[in-house]
Amino acid sequence: MTEAVLYQIQAIPEKRLFEVKCTILNPDPAGQKVLLPVWIPGSYLVRDFARFIMRLQAYCQEKPVYSQMLDKNTYFLRFRILI
């Protein structure tokens, strides 16, 4: 099963930042884990890319979603989907 995930990336050059929006079209109602890579192709080093995250905000149907950092590269998002 392929999950539909859409990304939008906007550069903010004057602040040397990127804003990344990730849309999960069919999130798991029980909660969704979001992982960042800890490696890059061709390198055997474990990286800590999460250290560059300044703020994480999650929304479902325009309402804030509970988020928790589980470890250095995993976040858990708990959705309350209204039908």
N, C-alpha and C positions, 0 to 999 in steps of 0.2 A: 504494500500500500504506500503510495507516494503522498506525502503531506505537502500542501501548497504553502510555501513561505515566500513572501515578497519583501524585498529590501529596497529602501530609498536612502541614498547617501548624499549629503549636502556638505560641501566644504565651506568653512568659515575661515578664510585665509588670514584676516586681520588678527584673529585669536589663535591661529595655528591649530584649529580644531576641526573635527568632522562630527556631524550629527547623523546618526544612523537610526532609521526607523525600520523595524522588522514587524511585518504583519503576518500572523499565523491565521490562515483562513478557517481552519477547523481545529481549534484547540481542544485538548482533552478536558472535559468538564471537571474531572477530578484534580486537575492541575497539570502544569506543563513545565518540563525542565528545559532550560535554554543553556547550551554549552558553548564556550569559546574554545577555539583550538589552543593547544599548548605546544604545538610544533609547526614548523614550516617545511615544505618539501626540500629534501637535500640536506637537512640539518638534523643531527641527533641530539641537539640541546633541547631541554624542556624550557619553554618560555613562559613568562607571566604577563600575557597581554591584558588581563583583567585590571592590572594596576593602572592602566590608562583610562579606565572608565571613571568619569567624573560624576555622573548621575545616571541612574536607571529609573525610568518611569514606565509603568505598564497600565494599559487601559483595556477595558472590555465594554463595548457599547457605550463609550465615552465616560465610563465611570472608573475611578482608580482601582487597581488590582493589587492585592497583597503580594509582595515580592520578598524573597529571602535569599541571601547568598549562602549556599550550602558548603562550597569549598572555593578554592581560588579561581575556578573556571566554570562553576555551575550555579545557576540561579533557578529558583523554583517560583513559579507564578501560579496563584490560586484564583481561578475564574469563578464568577457567579453569572452564568449565562441565563438571561431571561428570554423566554420564548413567547 
